[in-house]
Structure formats: C-alpha cells, structure tokens
C-alpha cells in the first residue's frame, strides 16, 4: 500500500501496487484507491537503488512505458532518502 500526503496532512494519493521485478525494466502497477483514477491500473516501470526510487507511469489504458524518456501521458517521478 502507499499513501502520499503534504506536510499539512492533506492526502494527495493512496492505493496499492503490484511489483514484477523479474522483468527488464522492472514493472510496477499502481492501483489508486481515491481520485479520478480510483480502481484503474496504471502501468509503470521502475528502478530502485539504495537511496533512490524512480518510476515512469503511463496514463490508465495506455501501454506500459519502455524507458524513462517521458512523453505524452507518461509521468516520471523520483524519490530519494533524505535521512537514515
């Protein structure tokens, strides 16, 4: 499960995900539980290192991205560890 909120506590998005790490690039499917994409599968790819998680996600009903170049309907996100 995932939950993303801003500092004042407002929830931006939440849901669950399914990982297929044996693919190359690795696959992740996001399934939002709130908002306009609630219940839809959002096909994505990801990379994970010690401190960085990056993903490229297509809009629902689009094909899964094959790289991290972006484009119409593709959202690129990166998260990094800031402590610990």
VOBA-1610 file (N, C-alpha, C; in pm, whole numbers, padded with zeros to 5 digits, always signed):
BEGIN
Unk+00083-00117+00000Unk+00000+00000+00000Unk+00088+00124+00000Unk+00033+00234-00053Unk+00105+00360-00050Unk+00011+00472-00011Unk+00070+00576+00046Unk-00005+00694+00089Unk+00089+00813+00074Unk+00048+00914-00002Unk+00129+01034-00022Unk+00049+01153+00029Unk+00111+01228+00122Unk+00045+01344+00181Unk+00143+01461+00185Unk+00088+01580+00197Unk+00169+01700+00213Unk+00184+01728+00362Unk+00272+01822+00397Unk+00305+01847+00537Unk+00184+01881+00623Unk+00083+01947+00567Unk-00035+01981+00648Unk-00128+01863+00669Unk-00094+01748+00610Unk-00171+01626+00631Unk-00268+01590+00521Unk-00292+01681+00426Unk-00383+01650+00316Unk-00328+01535+00232Unk-00412+01437+00203Unk-00373+01322+00121Unk-00378+01360-00026Unk-00267+01336-00096Unk-00261+01360-00240Unk-00309+01238-00316Unk-00263+01121-00272Unk-00299+00996-00340Unk-00271+00879-00248Unk-00344+00771-00268Unk-00317+00648-00194Unk-00373+00531-00272Unk-00325+00414-00239Unk-00370+00294-00308Unk-00277+00177-00279Unk-00267+00090-00378Unk-00181-00028-00363Unk-00101-00045-00491Unk-00006-00136-00488Unk+00075-00160-00607Unk+00113-00307-00615Unk+00147-00349-00736Unk+00193-00485-00762Unk+00325-00474-00838Unk+00427-00543-00788Unk+00561-00536-00847Unk+00593-00665-00920Unk+00656-00651-01036Unk+00709-00764-01113Unk+00857-00731-01139Unk+00941-00770-01045Unk+01083-00734-01051Unk+01167-00820-01142Unk+01110-00926-01200Unk+01190-01012-01288Unk+01194-00959-01431Unk+01112-00861-01463Unk+01112-00800-01597Unk+01226-00701-01608Unk+01262-00664-01732Unk+01363-00562-01752Unk+01315-00467-01861Unk+01285-00341-01831Unk+01293-00283-01697Unk+01188-00341-01604Unk+01211-00324-01475Unk+01119-00379-01374Unk+00981-00313-01388Unk+00875-00392-01365Unk+00737-00343-01377Unk+00677-00316-01241Unk+00590-00214-01237Unk+00506-00188-01121Unk+00371-00141-01172Unk+00265-00191-01114Unk+00130-00146-01146Unk+00075-00074-01024Unk+00039+00053-01042Unk-00024+00132-00937Unk-00175+00117-00951Unk-00245+00098-00841Unk-00392+00094-00840Unk-00437+00195-00735Unk-00481+00312-00781Unk-00523+00417-00689Unk-00654+00380-00622Unk-00670+00424-00497Unk-00796+00399-00426Unk-00880+00525-00410Unk-00825+00641-00448Unk-00901+00766-00444Unk-00877+00845-00572Unk-00960+00942-00598Unk-00941+01030-00714Unk-00999+00974-00841Unk-00974+01046-00950Unk-01035+01011-01079Unk-00985+00879-01136Unk-00869+00831-01092Unk-00816+00703-01140Unk-00842+00588-01043Unk-00927+00607-00944Unk-00956+00503-00845Unk-00998+00374-00913Unk-00930+00264-00876Unk-00961+00133-00929Unk-00897+00100-01062Unk-00837+00198-01127Unk-00773+00174-01257Unk-00628+00130-01237Unk-00581+00044-01327Unk-00441+00000-01324Unk-00358+00100-01403Unk-00253+00150-01340Unk-00162+00244-01403Unk-00030+00170-01427Unk-00003+00129-01552Unk+00117+00051-01581Unk+00243+00139-01576Unk+00347+00087-01512Unk+00469+00165-01496Unk+00592+00075-01494Unk+00707+00140-01504Unk+00836+00074-01485Unk+00907+00146-01371Unk+01008+00080-01312Unk+01079+00144-01201Unk+01223+00098-01193Unk+01302+00179-01123Unk+01437+00141-01081Unk+01446+00170-00932Unk+01527+00093-00864Unk+01544+00109-00720Unk+01690+00087-00685Unk+01750+00187-00622Unk+01886+00172-00570Unk+01879+00192-00419Unk+01992+00201-00356Unk+01994+00212-00210Unk+01913+00331-00161Unk+01922+00445-00227Unk+01857+00567-00179Unk+01759+00631-00277Unk+01738+00574-00394Unk+01656+00637-00497Unk+01556+00538-00557Unk+01430+00581-00567Unk+01325+00507-00636Unk+01276+00597-00748Unk+01279+00548-00872Unk+01230+00624-00987Unk+01126+00541-01061Unk+01024+00610-01113Unk+00923+00538-01191Unk+00878+00622-01309Unk+00835+00553-01412Unk+00771+00613-01530Unk+00637+00543-01545Unk+00529+00618-01531Unk+00394+00561-01531Unk+00313+00617-01647Unk+00242+00529-01715Unk+00154+00569-01823Unk+00017+00602-01767Unk-00059+00680-01842Unk-00199+00701-01805Unk-00271+00566-01813Unk-00380+00550-01735Unk-00457+00425-01745Unk-00498+00401-01890Unk-00505+00276-01929Unk-00542+00234-02064Unk-00435+00260-02169Unk-00316+00303-02129Unk-00203+00316-02221Unk-00111+00196-02201Unk-00021+00175-02297Unk+00079+00070-02283Unk+00183+00112-02181Unk+00244+00012-02119Unk+00349+00035-02020Unk+00468+00105-02087Unk+00528+00206-02022Unk+00649+00268-02079Unk+00761+00165-02092Unk+00852+00190-02184Unk+00967+00101-02202Unk+01097+00168-02158Unk+01092+00301-02129Unk+01210+00373-02084Unk+01166+00492-01999Unk+01262+00572-01957Unk+01235+00686-01869Unk+01243+00819-01944Unk+01213+00818-02073Unk+01221+00939-02155Unk+01098+01027-02144Unk+00989+00978-02088Unk+00868+01059-02077Unk+00791+01063-02207Unk+00707+01163-02220Unk+00624+01179-02339Unk+00479+01200-02300Unk+00394+01213-02398Unk+00253+01238-02373Unk+00191+01122-02295Unk+00127+01155-02182Unk+00061+01054-02100Unk+00153+00977-02008Unk+00282+01015-02000Unk+00379+00946-01914Unk+00421+01041-01802Unk+00414+00993-01678Unk+00456+01070-01562Unk+00583+01009-01505Unk+00687+01090-01494Unk+00815+01046-01438Unk+00823+01099-01295Unk+00857+01011-01201Unk+00872+01051-01061Unk+01000+00992-01004Unk+01060+01064-00911Unk+01176+01016-00841Unk+01164+01051-00694Unk+01201+00955-00609Unk+01200+00975-00465Unk+01337+00938-00411Unk+01386+01015-00317Unk+01516+00980-00259Unk+01512+00991-00108Unk+01595+00911-00045Unk+01606+00910+00101Unk+01683+01033+00146Unk+01629+01102+00245Unk+01697+01223+00292Unk+01762+01203+00429Unk+01734+01090+00494Unk+01800+01061+00621Unk+01799+00910+00644Unk+01878+00866+00736Unk+01876+00725+00772Unk+01980+00648+00706
//
